[in-house]
Amino acid sequence: MKKRRRSDVEANKHDVSNALRVTADEANFGANTSQPFASQEEDEENSHLPSFVLDSILKVFSTHCTPNYSLPWQMRKQEYSTSSGFVIEGNRILTNAHSVENFTVVRVKKRGSAEKMTARVVAVGDECDIALLTVDDPAFFKDVHPLPLGSLPQLQDRVTVVGYPIGGESISVTEGVVSRIEIQQYAHGATELLSVQIDAAINPGNSGGPALNARLECIGIAFQSLSAREAENVGYVIPTPVVNHFLADVQRNGRYTGFCSAGIDWQALENSALRRFLGMELSETGVFLRRIHPLSGATTVLQKNDVLLEFDGNRIGNDGTVQFRKNERINFNFLVKEKYVGDECELRILRGKTRLNVRYKLDESSSSQLVPVHEKRRQPEYLVVAGLVFVVLTEPYLRSEYGERFEFEAPVKLLNKLMHGEKRFPNEQVVILSHVIHHEITTGYQSLNNLQLMRFNDVEIRNLAHLAELVSKFDGTFMRFHLDYEELVVVETETARNFIAEILTQHCIPSDRSIRREEEVSEVDQISMAQVRRIAEQGELAGERSDESQLLQKGPSELEKQEHEEEELERSSPGRRPPRRGRRSVLNRDKCELTE
């Protein structure tokens, strides 16, 4: 059943505010002034975590500048946040993606140091909520021991979470046990990946901090928790298999490419009558393929109504799970997420009465996603035509328009696109009339807002770049914009072009559009365009224009800030960035049921 629910998790900047540990030096200070301070060796003997471990954990200071999605030619007032990070091998620093979201400046500080060093963001994985940083000055890493990455823990293993939470400025340590290991929804990335649940609280400020096992190895990155309204002391860490996948992806491709999707929607086969109807033998188990994503490589070998019996030699249960570890089962989507974009998978299927072995290449999980969860451009795309403001529908836009509760406030038709929409062809976008700037030529239209543009002069709109081209080349008397709910907007072409400069000047809009041209796209976009051209040559998109309209654009590398602003942030917890929520609906359609 294709269904969306609210996620139970919140994309907070997490920390642990209780069980604050002190060093032996701090404990002895003032207790007996006649006694000398304890030595470092004594400190490490008396401390659960040695100093060299604590010294590898950093405090991360980020300046964020978020676009104003409702007025996409503007930026919002900059915000500040603090979070945690830690050093790993190769002078690299790991933290959360949401800790550096829309960053302009990222700085890091070591324990016991007063100096903040500018960090460079190397790669960001929004899906897995991981960011990779470094400091270009090698002296920063002198005498810092990188944390080793350990293996996936077992249930009931003790873990120690370390970071820089709100409520204080020094490092904070808390302990808990592993209470659950399964596929969970990542609030920031809006996808489902392997997650480790622990019973230690994870609160704002602790995001990006490591979770350590008894051998002082990092077994995961703290990143989210259940809402306090739902439960207490239920936190989640990103386990090392996901972390290693992210690091290997960046290493082998030079950039983050993402996690894979099998490109299918499936239904559990726990009903015996349904299994008999499909011709399955008593010994066979699997899942029913109810839909194949139109842009997936699966379309070449799979068909609707196939039964998926095995994935890469792993037998799939009727509930969609595979054997994980001893006495443990896990959703078979875990096997998909272990692979890299472009890898092949081998499936055994039942089609009618025939059993087949098929292979195909896996695509990136968001490749068929119609409404993006994250805006990859520093400035969102927009087009102004005679005071009509057109934008691309994204989740950040809905949040900007309707607030954090946009899932309850936004129009149902737009939410349906967000929750269930899938691309029919590469580069498809949902173009909406955001609002109408009131001018004499738009009189009577000023109340229209947030309506999907269906057609321009009876031509179906493919994406915003397509609309901009149609408008620029149109030489007729009237431009007709056909909107959802059968709304019609008509403006005179010559009048619209004569008044556009005046409208832009009156409202301080620097340009009538922000649309990326093909020659300006990034490497990722070039790959997508090459695919579009190949499909077009095969006649599947004959005569239709396909332009890449999303991009990856880096923000300014540095933005000088006054030191007192950061110091004020450190002194006042109310000044911290408020907790962020990620998407609460599943975008990965490989599953038919959500894991609560």
C-alpha atoms as one frame of an Amber mdcrd trajectory, in Angstrom:
protein
   0.000   0.000   0.000   1.557   3.284  -1.088   1.079   5.406   1.976   2.748
   8.285   3.797   2.778   8.926   7.509   4.314  11.495   9.782   7.734  10.415
  10.919   8.224   9.915  14.613  11.644  11.458  14.450  12.764  15.071  14.446
  15.882  16.327  12.641  17.343  18.053  15.665  20.850  19.109  16.445  21.333
  16.571  19.166  23.235  16.355  22.404  23.272  14.610  25.710  22.550  16.992
  28.543  22.707  14.625  31.516  25.482  12.538  33.072  28.065  15.240  32.493
  31.478  13.873  33.348  34.369  15.837  34.828  38.050  15.126  34.637  40.113
  14.213  37.652  41.692  17.680  37.567  38.267  19.341  37.833  37.101  16.965
  40.558  40.184  17.637  42.709  40.168  21.408  42.196  39.119  23.110  45.395
  38.627  19.829  47.261  42.031  19.942  48.913  44.121  22.951  48.026  47.131
  21.446  49.758  47.260  18.574  47.311  48.848  19.012  43.863  46.774  18.599
  40.720  46.491  15.052  39.406  48.799  14.161  36.552  47.520  13.408  33.074
  48.302   9.716  33.630  46.198   9.680  36.800  43.458  11.582  34.969  43.267
   8.934  32.260  43.297   6.115  34.800  40.354   7.599  36.678  38.373   8.584
  33.577  36.160   6.234  31.605  37.284   7.933  28.390  40.971   8.829  28.021
  41.964  12.349  27.066  43.153  11.386  23.587  39.606  10.174  22.786  37.947
  13.320  24.110  40.470  15.485  22.268  39.395  14.008  18.917  35.834  15.302
  19.387  35.252  18.834  18.116  32.697  21.577  18.536  31.300  22.752  15.190
  30.129  26.351  14.636  28.050  26.978  11.511  26.634  30.096   9.915  23.566
  29.327   7.810  22.036  31.510   5.119  18.791  30.010   3.855  17.062  31.130
   0.656  13.674  32.769   0.942  11.741  30.222  -1.089   8.616  32.382  -1.134
  10.639  35.268  -2.628  13.407  33.260  -4.315  15.478  36.281  -5.347  16.141
  37.007  -1.643  17.971  35.320   1.224  16.749  35.074   4.789  18.574  36.504
   7.771  21.576  34.366   8.618  21.375  31.968  11.542  23.963  30.324  13.753
  24.221  26.856  15.240  26.604  24.715  17.228  26.932  20.973  16.926  29.550
  18.263  17.304  32.014  16.448  15.083  34.992  14.129  15.369  38.254  13.415
  13.601  38.817  10.229  11.616  41.794   8.964   9.676  43.160  11.143   6.870
  42.646  14.546   8.534  38.918  14.228   7.971  36.065  15.356  10.194  32.611
  13.795  10.314  29.443  15.592  11.399  25.786  15.694  10.348  24.545  17.147
   7.071  21.848  19.128   8.871  24.587  20.722  11.009  26.007  22.460   7.923
  22.795  22.871   5.926  22.862  26.045   3.789  26.237  26.934   5.299  28.296
  29.987   4.505  30.998  29.530   7.145  31.871  26.435   9.173  34.414  26.609
  11.986  35.637  23.950  14.404  37.258  24.108  17.817  39.190  21.488  19.758
  38.576  20.686  23.405  40.392  23.097  25.673  41.246  25.478  22.831  40.068
  29.063  22.434  40.801  29.165  18.703  38.224  28.362  16.053  39.562  27.158
  12.716  37.743  27.534   9.407  36.679  24.134   8.059  36.106  23.243   4.430
  33.032  21.177   3.560  34.245  18.327   1.332  30.995  16.418   0.771  27.419
  16.419   2.044  25.083  13.438   1.970  21.578  14.674   2.695  20.051  11.199
   2.437  22.282   9.722   5.122  22.628  13.010   7.062  26.434  12.935   6.991
  28.872  15.704   6.099  32.619  15.368   5.570  34.817  18.315   6.556  38.503
  19.062   6.779  40.797  21.843   7.933  43.381  22.781   5.316  46.008  23.682
   7.923  47.660  20.338   8.829  48.827  21.810  12.147  45.219  21.581  13.358
  45.457  17.780  13.420  48.780  17.661  15.252  48.533  15.514  18.386  44.915
  14.598  17.517  44.287  10.861  17.471  41.635   9.935  14.868  38.787   7.760
  16.085  38.691   4.302  14.483  35.395   3.173  12.948  34.155  -0.042  14.528
  31.657  -2.646  13.412  27.909  -2.763  13.869  27.132  -3.328  17.563  25.008
  -6.088  19.045  21.813  -5.643  21.005  22.428  -4.632  24.629  25.988  -3.473
  23.907  26.916  -0.465  26.012  27.596   2.749  24.107  28.925   6.151  25.146
  27.735   9.261  23.317  30.000  12.310  23.428  29.370  15.830  22.169  28.759
  19.483  22.930  25.111  19.881  23.997  23.099  22.893  24.999  23.088  23.676
  28.676  26.831  24.173  28.916  30.010  24.807  26.988  32.256  21.893  27.938
  32.172  18.410  26.499  29.362  16.133  27.670  29.315  12.348  28.014  26.413
   9.983  28.571  25.953   6.233  28.422  23.275   3.851  27.255  22.723   0.501
  25.591  21.787  -0.554  22.080  18.073  -1.283  22.202  17.232  -1.842  18.519
  18.900  -2.206  15.117  16.688  -1.924  12.048  15.769   0.166   9.027  14.501
   3.557  10.191  13.477   6.748   8.484  16.106   9.491   8.508  14.272  12.716
   9.269  16.670  15.027   7.427  17.207  12.811   4.396  13.639  11.494   4.097
  14.868   8.031   3.239  15.080   4.742   5.111  18.494   3.379   6.072  19.986
   1.184   8.751  19.811   2.856  12.166  20.861   2.004  15.722  18.485   2.951
  18.517  19.942   3.651  21.947  18.360   4.546  25.268  20.560   7.597  25.817
  19.006  11.000  25.213  20.194  12.844  22.096  19.382  16.540  22.207  20.154
  19.765  20.311  23.874  20.412  20.016  25.035  16.794  20.080  24.440  16.182
  16.367  27.518  14.807  14.672  29.088  13.473  17.857  30.344   9.881  17.983
  28.835   6.920  19.777  31.654   4.764  21.161  31.820   1.112  22.182  33.834
  -0.434  25.007  36.907  -0.643  22.733  36.735   3.134  22.150  35.719   2.624
  18.514  33.085   4.776  16.869  30.036   2.674  16.099  27.902   5.540  14.794
  27.068   9.244  14.619  24.353  10.764  16.828  21.742  12.419  14.626  18.098
  12.273  15.756  15.677  11.262  18.480  12.024  10.642  19.090   9.995  13.666
  20.046   9.771  14.206  23.788   5.986  14.008  23.359   6.310  10.423  22.165
   9.024   8.910  24.375  11.960   9.734  26.602  15.604   8.827  26.070  15.114
   7.272  22.644  17.937   8.367  20.383  19.336   7.176  17.081  22.823   6.974
  15.652  23.934   6.483  12.062  25.768   3.125  12.154  29.192   2.567  10.651
  27.949   0.531   7.640  26.105   3.677   6.469  29.094   5.876   7.360  31.496
   3.599   5.468  29.172   3.596   2.451  29.203   7.393   2.431  33.006   7.577
   2.738  33.581   4.925   0.068  31.134   6.660  -2.271  33.001   9.963  -1.938
  36.353   8.197  -2.319  35.484   6.251  -5.474  33.492   9.002  -7.237  35.143
  12.160  -5.940  31.727  13.314  -4.723  28.637  11.966  -3.010  26.326  10.178
  -5.461  23.762   8.754  -3.052  22.170   5.489  -2.039  20.424   3.092  -4.383
  16.819   2.257  -5.072  15.548  -0.974  -6.582  12.933   1.044  -8.485   9.956
  -1.043  -7.372   6.859  -0.860  -5.173   5.980  -4.138  -3.518   3.314  -5.796
  -1.433   3.798  -8.423   1.276   2.575 -11.931   0.513   1.543 -13.103   3.972
  -1.879 -14.177   2.712  -1.866 -17.837   1.651  -4.710 -17.404  -0.851  -2.796
 -14.638  -2.626   0.308 -16.843  -2.831  -1.679 -19.720  -4.320  -3.325 -17.375
  -6.803   0.106 -16.231  -7.974   1.228 -19.844  -8.477   3.821 -19.976  -5.701
   4.900 -23.314  -4.329   4.484 -24.038  -0.620   8.235 -23.720  -0.073   8.517
 -20.388  -1.894   8.406 -16.972  -0.262   8.680 -13.467  -1.660   6.908 -10.188
  -2.340   4.497  -9.048  -5.043   5.708  -6.297  -7.420   2.773  -3.967  -7.844
   4.603  -1.192  -9.682   7.868  -0.545 -11.511   9.210   3.015 -11.462   9.141
   4.365 -15.033  12.696   5.797 -14.948  14.278   2.834 -13.175  16.591   0.321
 -14.803  14.183  -2.290 -13.445  11.813  -1.521 -16.341  14.126  -3.451 -18.682
  13.715  -6.784 -16.863  10.843  -6.583 -14.357   7.115  -6.376 -14.905   4.135
  -5.480 -12.786   2.681  -8.609 -11.065   6.049 -10.394 -10.906   6.906 -12.101
  -7.615  10.346 -11.281  -6.247  11.767 -14.412  -4.617  15.452 -13.571  -4.055
  17.729 -10.531  -4.087  21.418 -11.243  -4.749  20.942 -14.822  -3.617  19.171
 -13.862  -0.384  15.770 -15.433   0.023  13.060 -12.855   0.756  10.375 -13.660
   3.304   6.694 -13.096   2.688   6.937 -10.047   4.947   9.742  -8.543   2.842
  12.584  -9.380   5.233  15.836 -11.290   4.797  18.145 -13.006   7.260  20.367
 -10.373   8.896  22.285 -11.865  11.786  21.634 -14.816  14.063  18.008 -14.679
  15.157  17.574 -11.319  13.400  15.767 -10.364  10.222  15.719  -7.042   8.408
  13.866  -5.455   5.509  15.466  -6.542   2.242  15.871  -2.876   1.329  19.002
  -3.110   3.524  20.635  -5.151   0.754  19.746  -2.513  -1.820  21.218   0.297
   0.272  24.502  -1.568   0.663  25.151  -1.228  -3.051  26.450   1.820  -4.940
  24.790   3.736  -7.745  25.448   1.865 -10.987  26.032  -1.518  -9.326  24.162
  -4.516 -10.696  21.758  -6.619  -8.678  20.610 -10.169  -9.433  17.008 -11.131
  -8.785  15.094 -14.371  -8.956  11.461 -13.821  -9.891   8.288 -15.766 -10.603
   6.403 -14.603 -13.683   3.275 -16.630 -14.303   4.557 -20.176 -14.034   8.112
 -19.316 -15.095  11.013 -18.721 -12.717  13.670 -16.364 -14.048  17.008 -14.910
 -12.993  17.400 -11.288 -14.096  19.990  -8.529 -13.614  19.907  -4.731 -13.884
  21.765  -1.651 -12.678  20.533   0.253  -9.644  19.712   3.956  -9.793  20.081
   6.709  -7.208  17.135   6.620  -4.809  15.885  10.139  -5.594  16.203   9.848
  -9.388  12.454   9.281  -9.821  11.377  11.653  -7.058   9.115  14.330  -8.529
   9.230  16.853  -5.667  12.735  17.267  -4.170  13.231  17.037  -0.435  16.220
  19.389  -0.552  16.999  22.336  -2.803  20.454  21.759  -4.266  20.811  25.279
  -5.608  22.056  28.170  -3.527  19.322  30.225  -5.202  16.058  28.467  -6.110
  14.818  28.678  -9.686  12.118  31.205 -10.526  10.571  32.992 -13.508   8.625
  36.275 -13.468   6.253  36.884 -16.382   4.203  40.104 -16.236   4.116  39.905
 -12.444   3.297  36.188 -12.412   5.919  34.455 -10.231   6.564  30.830 -11.182
   8.715  28.504  -9.072   9.499  24.800  -8.788   7.623  22.846  -6.134   9.990
  21.551  -3.448   9.576  20.598   0.185  11.548  23.676   1.356   9.101  25.829
  -0.591   6.106  24.225   1.129   7.756  24.698   4.497   8.425  28.339   3.669
   4.817  28.928   2.637   2.958  26.910   5.254   5.394  26.459   8.154   6.631
  23.342   9.911   3.113  21.903   9.889   2.885  22.212   6.109   1.683  18.612
   5.846  -1.551  19.763   7.483  -1.787  23.227   5.969  -0.712  22.954   2.314
  -3.220  22.226  -0.501  -4.024  18.551  -0.881  -3.050  18.460  -4.546   0.422
  19.797  -3.830   0.873  17.381  -0.937  -0.163  14.548  -3.233   2.639  15.534
  -5.620   5.057  15.637  -2.708   4.039  12.312  -1.213   3.220  10.194  -4.240
   4.571  11.995  -7.291   7.122  10.260  -9.516   8.792  11.540 -12.644   7.441
  10.342 -15.947  10.553  11.519 -17.790  13.969  12.907 -16.776  14.056  16.495
 -15.505  10.303  16.700 -14.949   9.327  19.404 -12.452   6.106  20.611 -10.899
   5.878  24.295 -11.868   3.537  26.370  -9.731   2.282  29.933  -9.758   3.677
  31.034  -6.412   1.920  34.413  -6.286   0.972  37.371  -8.456   2.631  40.765
  -8.072  -0.175  43.297  -8.206   0.122  45.668 -11.154  -2.389  47.156 -13.526
  -1.734  44.362 -16.015  -2.400  41.661 -13.374  -5.569  43.171 -11.896  -8.016
  40.428 -10.977  -5.291  37.789 -10.621  -3.664  38.970  -7.387  -5.483  36.433
  -5.207  -4.091  33.458  -7.148  -1.266  31.577  -5.433   0.259  28.128  -5.136
  -1.504  26.647  -8.150   0.191  24.193 -10.489   0.743  25.426 -14.030  -0.575
  22.722 -16.318  -0.182  24.250 -19.801   1.077  27.355 -21.552  -0.999  28.071
 -24.678  -2.142  24.425 -24.676   1.443  23.095 -24.409   2.038  20.853 -21.394
   4.809  22.202 -19.173   7.733  19.873 -18.561   9.831  22.041 -16.249  10.585
  25.679 -15.493  13.249  25.957 -18.180  10.710  24.668 -20.700   8.225  27.361
 -19.639  10.890  30.084 -19.895  11.718  28.982 -23.438   8.065  28.911 -24.490
   7.479  32.394 -23.084  10.612  33.829 -24.700   9.792  32.453 -28.147   6.077
  33.207 -28.104   5.064  35.915 -30.598   1.277  35.714 -30.361  -1.054  38.415
 -29.044  -2.132  36.723 -25.786  -0.205  34.461 -23.426  -2.501  31.920 -21.789
  -1.557  30.165 -18.553  -3.753  27.178 -17.728  -3.635  26.460 -13.985  -4.948
  23.712 -11.782  -8.645  23.817 -10.837  -9.284  25.086 -14.397  -8.080  28.598
 -13.555  -7.072  30.666 -16.591  -4.703  33.638 -16.639  -4.372  35.675 -19.841
  -2.017  38.607 -20.389  -1.181  40.570 -23.516   2.260  39.618 -24.751   3.431
  43.069 -25.804   2.084  44.750 -22.649   3.736  42.152 -20.426   7.117  42.693
 -22.053   6.783  46.465 -21.908   6.037  46.530 -18.181   8.357  43.792 -16.894
  11.245  46.215 -16.206   8.948  48.499 -14.229   7.590  45.611 -12.163  11.067
  44.335 -11.365  12.280  47.794 -10.356   9.266  48.500  -8.144   9.774  45.284
  -6.208  13.602  45.282  -6.160  13.830  42.058  -8.135  17.279  41.844  -9.759
  16.233  39.665 -12.698  13.126  38.161 -14.209  14.546  34.662 -13.894  17.082
  32.379 -12.293  17.333  29.306 -14.469  20.507  27.327 -15.016  21.617  27.082
 -18.630  23.010  23.820 -19.948  26.550  25.116 -20.311  26.574  26.141 -16.644
  25.469  22.857 -15.115  27.637  20.794 -12.808  29.124  17.379 -13.513  26.101
  15.700 -11.971  23.769  17.654 -14.244  25.860  16.834 -17.309  25.417  13.135
 -16.593  21.656  13.579 -16.384  21.588  15.553 -19.645  23.591  12.900 -21.423
  20.998  10.371 -20.356  18.199  12.598 -21.623  19.885  12.962 -25.010  20.374
   9.215 -25.270  16.706   8.547 -24.545  15.666  11.239 -26.986  17.808   9.675
 -29.707  16.014   6.399 -29.142  12.741   8.161 -29.866  11.286   7.856 -26.384
  11.269  11.616 -25.985  11.111  12.573 -29.643  10.408  16.198 -30.298  10.257
  17.109 -26.614  12.665  19.374 -24.810  14.395  18.111 -21.663  16.595  20.450
 -19.668  18.356  19.808 -16.419  16.952  22.279 -13.924  18.412  21.187 -10.609
  22.001  21.908  -9.706  24.652  21.595  -7.104  26.101  24.979  -6.361  28.524
  25.771  -3.608  28.037  28.812  -1.469  30.690  31.347  -0.646  33.751  29.667
   0.787  34.215  32.271   3.545  32.230  35.037   5.165  34.022  36.996   7.882
  32.048  37.247  11.110  32.634  39.292  14.225  34.016  37.172  17.030  31.549
  38.567  19.548  28.604  37.135  17.559  29.900  33.611  18.015  30.737  34.222
  21.642  27.187  35.463  22.194  25.897  32.274  20.577  27.995  30.165  22.923
  26.785  32.025  26.016  23.080  31.917  25.208  21.298  28.669  24.423  18.068
  30.456  23.275  20.160  31.951  20.465  20.837  28.575  19.023  19.222  27.517
  15.826  15.832  25.928  16.518  15.476  22.200  15.858  14.877  21.340  12.238
  12.374  18.835  10.981  12.999  16.709   7.972  10.466  15.163   5.679   8.012
  12.946   7.520   6.962  10.936   4.506   8.737   8.117   2.756  10.207   8.840
  -0.650  11.826   5.476  -1.204   9.101   3.319  -2.740  10.916   0.000  -2.343
   8.824  -0.563   0.765   5.100  -0.629   1.098   4.981  -0.251   4.850   6.669
   2.206   7.133   8.692   1.122  10.096   7.398   2.981  13.120
